[in-house]
Amino acid sequence: MLRLSRALHRSAARSASTLVLGEHAGGAVTPATLSAVTAAGKLGPGPVTVLLAGSGAQAASASAAKVAGVANVLFSEDARVSNGLAEGLSDLLVALQKQHSA
């Protein structure tokens, strides 16, 4: 019974929300991000949040907010994420997880 409870808990948590790490260019989200949002919407009934990072992310956030199925948009233009390297993005994702898990 304990195993089933854990499995159900993981399943419920998975359908609670989906985070899409979006790409942007020229003040708008890219077609790849639009496809990712569409796929995320098919994963479950929970909300889809788009995270945009790097220079120009704030401008692109307005575009992301208009995408069908997007419930929330987060962005960071911090210099540590502007280069698109995994190290800066992973630090950002860990910080977001800690913030939203508290």
C-alpha positions in Angstrom: 0.0 0.0 0.0 2.8 2.4 0.8 4.3 1.9 -2.7 0.9 2.7 -4.3 0.6 5.8 -2.2 4.0 7.1 -3.3 3.2 6.3 -6.9 -0.1 8.2 -6.7 1.6 11.1 -5.0 4.2 11.3 -7.8 1.5 11.1 -10.4 -0.6 13.9 -8.8 2.5 16.1 -8.4 3.4 15.6 -12.0 0.0 16.7 -13.3 0.0 19.7 -10.9 2.1 22.0 -13.2 4.6 21.9 -16.1 7.6 24.2 -16.6 8.7 25.0 -20.1 12.2 26.4 -20.5 11.5 28.7 -23.4 13.6 30.2 -26.1 13.2 33.7 -27.4 14.5 36.0 -30.1 13.6 39.5 -31.2 11.2 40.1 -28.4 9.1 37.0 -29.0 9.1 33.3 -28.2 10.5 30.9 -30.8 8.4 28.3 -32.7 10.2 25.6 -30.7 8.8 27.2 -27.5 5.3 27.2 -29.0 5.6 23.5 -29.8 6.9 22.8 -26.3 3.9 24.6 -24.7 1.5 22.7 -26.9 3.2 19.4 -25.8 3.2 20.5 -22.2 -0.5 21.2 -22.3 -1.1 17.6 -23.4 0.7 16.1 -20.3 -2.1 16.8 -17.9 -4.6 19.2 -16.6 -2.2 21.4 -14.6 -1.0 24.9 -15.6 1.9 25.5 -17.9 4.5 28.0 -16.9 7.1 29.4 -19.3 10.5 30.4 -18.1 12.5 32.8 -20.3 16.1 33.6 -19.6 18.7 35.9 -21.0 18.9 39.3 -22.6 15.5 40.3 -23.9 13.6 37.9 -21.8 11.4 40.6 -20.3 10.3 41.8 -23.7 9.6 38.3 -24.8 7.5 37.6 -21.7 4.6 39.7 -23.1 4.6 37.5 -26.2 4.7 34.3 -24.1 1.8 35.5 -21.9 -0.4 35.5 -25.1 0.3 31.9 -26.0 -2.7 29.7 -25.6 -2.3 27.4 -22.6 0.2 29.5 -20.8 -0.8 30.2 -17.2 2.3 31.9 -16.0 5.5 33.5 -17.4 8.7 33.9 -15.4 11.8 35.6 -16.8 15.4 36.4 -15.8 17.8 38.8 -17.5 20.5 38.1 -15.0 24.0 38.2 -16.5 24.6 34.6 -15.3 21.9 33.3 -17.7 22.5 35.5 -20.6 25.1 33.3 -22.2 22.7 30.3 -22.3 25.2 27.9 -20.6 23.8 25.1 -18.5 25.5 26.3 -15.3 23.6 29.6 -15.0 20.3 28.0 -16.1 20.7 25.2 -13.6 21.3 27.6 -10.8 18.2 29.5 -11.9 16.1 26.4 -12.0 17.2 25.3 -8.5 16.4 28.7 -7.1 13.0 28.6 -8.7 12.3 25.1 -7.3 13.3 26.2 -3.8 11.2 29.3 -4.0 8.1 27.4 -5.2 8.5 24.5 -2.9 8.6 26.5 0.3 
